[in-house]
């Protein structure tokens, strides 16, 4: 019997994931900070078009989470040779999925964005953004799969390396392509999208080369041709389909959140673009520890230690709060300075401050709620996770709709994040305490 999971082990898993999550946070931060110099239209368009793009990528993210759960379970059982087989089956699915998603983006983005966005200026800028960004979706799908592999086998340091590469590529090209520096053309918002595309491709190349060099000779059976197993693919899809639907639904609702705010005007959209970027910085540790909860729960169940799940969750939550609260306090003390990073407009920066206070409080509840939600998924009962979040998201949308229709104060709309975190923590916590999840086989 192995010893209980330690704080050191939690951090060894969570820290590289945290740094890995920073990749998209850095891309968003860099895009928002640079585009903020171009005005609220560029801010709003990059936010809405970026979220529109991510709605599609979340299907691949959900599939990768299912792969991660299965790989972590096999790793916990010591059945290493099956990991390469699982990854190969996942790669086949991801390739087909990536091509389908690119086709939808290429042929239907203009009509979908026209239906969703009221402002002609924001719509035109959004099309300029998505026409470059859409081609990265196949690479993003594979990047999620690689992340699932390395998180599943608790070798998360590679995610740190990929993050550094993405950040360097994105920051350099953002500066060059948005403003036309170093001999590059001045592309504005289209330059931000092209920079992000190049960053995603660079991460894919790194993941592929690193995996081939470090895993080819391991006992995982990587980079070998295996017979296609219909039963295994069916089992993967049984676990992954609910997470795909859940992630798609969840991020679609997040996109709807900003679409409804866009109806409040270009200024409200610009405010929320800045708030979203700050929020992504605040919540990055929460997502990292939530992912850690997922893989730790699945792994220790595979090791036959299901009775330790609750203590492991609480220990992960404690470490999450230790990491999150200092950042939250710092942002709360200097909200104006934080907002000024994104804009030279002092009036716009001051309008952002009330919403920053709201998201600082919301971060605490999101950390707790997401940890328990990922624990539910980690048990392998992804259908239960889907049903739980679906009910909560219905309430979330109703709250956002009411606020955007009956108030002009953006910070009141952002209270939805507190509501979501509280409900997720309560319902998923009750499930983990009372449901018979420890007999789930995957």
N, C-alpha and C positions, 0 to 999 in steps of 0.2 A: 504494500500500500504506500503510495507516494504521500509526502507531507503536504499540508494545506498550501494553497497558493500564497506566495509572499508579495509584499509591496514591491520588492525589487523585480520580481517576475512580471507583475502588472505593468510597471513602468517600462520594462524591456520590450513589452508588446505595444503599449500605448504610445510611447514617445515617438518611435518611427512612424506610426500611423498618423499621429498628430502632425508631424513634419510633412508627411505625405498629403494630408488634407490641406496643408498650407499651400500646396501647389495651386489648386483652384482659387483659394483665398487670395494668394498673391496675384494671380492673373486678374481676378476681380478688382482687387485693391489698386493695382497698377493702371488698369483700364479706366477705373472711376477717377483716380487722382489726375491722370493726364487729360481725360475727356472733360473733366470738370472745368478745365480752362477754356473749353469750347462752348460752354453754356448748358442750360437745363435740357434743351432738346437732345443734345448728344448724350447727356447723362441718362435721360429717360429711355432713349432708343437703345443704348447699349444694355441697359438693365432688362427691358422687355424682350429684345431680340435674343439676348443671352439666356434668359430664363426659358424662352420659347424653345431654343436649341436644347437646353438641359432637360426639358420635359421628355424629349425623345431619347436622350442618353440614359435616362433613369430606367428604361426597360432593360438595357444591358447591365446597369448597376444592380437591379433586382435579381437578374439571372446570376450575376457573379456572387451575390450574397448567398444564393442557394448552393453554388459550387463551393464557396468558402465553408459553409456549414458541413457539407459532406466531407471535404478534404480534412477539416479539423477533426471530424469524428474518426475517420480512418487513421489519422495521425495519432490520435489519442489511443486507438486500439493497437497501434504498432503495425498496421497493415500498410506499409509504405509503398509497396509495389503497385497498389491500385491508384495512387495519386496521379501518376502519369497517364493512366487510362482515363481517369475522370477529366483531367485537363484536356486531353485530346478530344474527347467528346464535347467538352465545353467550347473548344476552339472551332469545331465544325459548326455548332449552333451560332456562335458569335459572328462568324464570317457571313452566314446567311442573313442574320439579323441586321448586321451593319449595312449590307447592301440594300436591304429593304428600307431601312430608316433613311438612308441617303436618298433613295428614290422618292420617298414621300416629301422630304425637305426640298429636293430639287424642283419637283413638279407642283407642289401645293403651298409652299411657304407664302408666296405673295397673296394668294386668296385668303389663307387663314389669318394672316396678320391684318389684312384689310378689314376683315370681319371683326377682329378683336380690338383694334386701335382706332380711337376717334380722331386724334390730332393728325392732320396731314403731314406736318413737319416731322413728327416722331415716326410716322409710318414710312416716309421716304428714307429717313436715316436708318431705320430698322432693316429695310431691304438692302441697303448698302452694307450693313453689318453681316447679315445672314448669308449673302451670296459668297462670301469668303469663308465664313466659319463652318458652313454646312459640310464641307469636304473633310473635316476632321473627325466626323462621327464614327467612321469605321475604326480609326486608330484609337479613339476613346473607348470603344467597345472592348478592344483587346487590352487596353491599359487596365480597365476594370477587372478583366479576367486574370491578368498577371498579379494585380494587387490581391485578389482573392486567393491565389495560389500561395503567395508569400505570407499573408496573414494566417492562412490555414495551417501552415507548417511552422508558425511562430518565428519566421525569419524576416522580420519587418524592416531591418536596416536598409534593405535595398530600396524601399520606398523613399527613404531619406535622400538617397543618391538621385533618384529620378526627380524628386522635388527641386533639388538644387539646379539640375539641368533645365527643367521647365522654367523655373524662376529667372535664371540668367538669360535664356533665350527670349522669354516674353518681355522682360524689362528692357533689354537692349533694342529689340525690334519695335516695341511700343514707342519708345523715344524716337527711333529713326523713321518709322512709317507714319505715325500720327502727325508729326511736325515737319517731316521732310529733312531729317538731319543725316549727316555722314554720307551724302550722295544719294540717299534714297528718295523716292517721290513722296510728296506730301499727300497722304490719303485720308486724313481725318479719322472718322469712325471706322471706315473700311480697313485702315491700317491696323487698328486695334484688333479687329477680327482676324486679319491675316497673321498677325503676331501670335495670337492664341493658337491658330491652326499649326503654325510652325512649332510651337512649344509642345503641342500634343504629339506631333510626329516625332519630335526628338525623344520624348519619353518612351514611345513605342519602340524606337530603334534601340534605346538603351536597355529596356526590359528584355527584348529578344536576345540581344548579344549577351547580356549578363546571365540570363537563364541558360543559354546554350553552353556558356563557358563553365558555370558553377554547378549546374544540375544534370548535365548530360550523362555523367558517369556515376551519379548517385543511385541509390536503390529505389528511387521514385519511378523509374521507367519512363523518364522524359525523353522526348525527341526520338521516339521509336514508333513504328507503325503498329497499331493494335487493331484487332478485329472489332468492327463496329458491333456493339452489344445493344440490341433493342431494349432489353430489360433494364440495363443501366441507364440508357438515355431516358427511358420512361420514368425511372426513379428520380433522376436529376430534374426532369421537368415537373414531377409531382411536388418536389421540394421548392423548385425555383419559380414555378408559375405564380403561386400566391405572392411571393416577394416581388416579382415583376409587376403584377397588377397593383400591389400595395405601393411600390415606389412610383409607378406611373400616376396613380391616383393622388398620392401625397404631393408630388411635385407639380402636378397639374393644378391642384388646389392652391399651392404656393404661387403659381403663375396667375391664377384667377385673382388672388389677393392683390397683385400689382396691376392687373387689368382693371379691377374695380377702382383702385386708387387713381389710375390714369384718367378715369371719368371725372375725377375731382379737379383736373387741370394740370398744365405742364409744370407749374411750381410744385404741386403736391407730388408729382412724379419725380421731379428732381430731388426733392427732400428725401423721398423714400429710397431713391437710388443710393444716396449717401448713407442713409440709415442701414440699408441692407449690407453695404460693404463693411461698416463698423460691426454689425451684428455677426457677419461671417467670421470676423476676427475673434469676437468674444466667444462664439459657440464652437470654434474649431476644437478646443480640448474636449468639449462635451461629446462631439461626434467620435473623437478618437477613443475615449473611454467607453462609449457605447459599443463601438466595434470590438473593442477588447472584451467587453462583457459577452458579446455574441460568441466569439471564438473560444473564450475560456469556458463558458457554460457547455458548449458542444464538446470541447475536448475532455473536460473532467467527467462528463456523462459517459463518454467513450472509454474513459479509464475506470469506469465502475464506481465513481464517487459522487453519485447524484445527491447524496445527503449533504454535500458541502456547497451546493449551488447557492443557497441563500447567504451564507457567510461570505462567499466569494463576491457576490453582487454588492453587498454592503461595503466590503473592503475596497472594491473598485470605485464605488460612489464616493467614499471618503477621500480617496486620492483625487478624484475628479474635482471635488469641491476645493480641496487644497490648491489645485492648479488654477481653477476658474475664478475664485473670489478675489485674489489679488489683482488680476487683470480687470475685473469688473469695477473694483474700487478705483483703480487708476483712471479708467475711462470716465467714471462718474465725477471725479475731481476735476478733470480737464476736458469737459465736453466741447467747449468752443474751440480749443486748440486742436482737438481731434477732427472737428468738422472743417476747420480751415485747411487741413491737409488736402481736402477735396475741392475747395473752391476759394477764389479770391473775393467773392461776393460776401461781405460781412453780414448783410441782411439775411441771405440764404443760410449762412452758417448758424445764425441765431435761431432761425426757424427750426433747425434740425435738433437743437438741444433737448426740448421736451421728449421727443421720441427716443433719443439716446438714453435718457433716464428709464424709460419704459423697457427698452430691450436689455438694459443692464439687469433689471429685476427678472425679466423673462428668461435670461440665461440660466439662472439657478434652477428654475422649474423645468426648463428644457433638458438640463443635464440629468436630473432625476428621472424625468419621464422617458427620455430616450434610452437610458440604461436599462430600465425595466422592460421597455418595448423590445430591445435587442435580446434581452434574456429570454423572452417568449420565443423569438425566432430561433435562438440558439438551441432550444430544446428540440427543434425539428418540426414543431407544430406551426408552420408558417401560415396555415389557413386561419388559425386562431388569431395570429397577429394581424392578418388582413381584416378579419371581421371586427376586431377591437378598434383598429384605427379608422375603419370606414365610418363607424358610428360617431367617433369623435370628430372626424373631418366634416361631417354633415353639420354638426353644431358650430364648428369653426367657420364654415362658409356663411351660415346664417348670421353669425355675429358680425363678420366682416361686411356682409351686404347691408345689414342694418346700420352700421357705423358710417359707411361711405354714403349712405342715402340721407342720414339724419344729422350729420355733423360735418363741419369743414375742418375740424382739428385732426391732423394726421396722426398725432400721438395716441388718440383714442382708438383709431383703427389698429394700431400696433399692439394694443392690449390683447388682441387675439392670440398673440404668441404666449402670453402668460396663461390664458385659458387652455390652450392646447397642451402645454406642458403639464399643467395641474391634472387635467383629465387623463392624459396618457399615463402619468405616474400612478394615479388612483386605480384605474381599471386594469392596467398590466400588473400592478403590484398585487391586486386581489387575485388575478389569474395565477400568478406564480405561487401564491400562498395556498390556494384552495384547489386548483385543478390537478388532475392526475397526469401531469406531463412527463413524469420520470419513466413511464413505460413506452414512450414513443420510440419507434425503431426507424432508422433511416439508412 
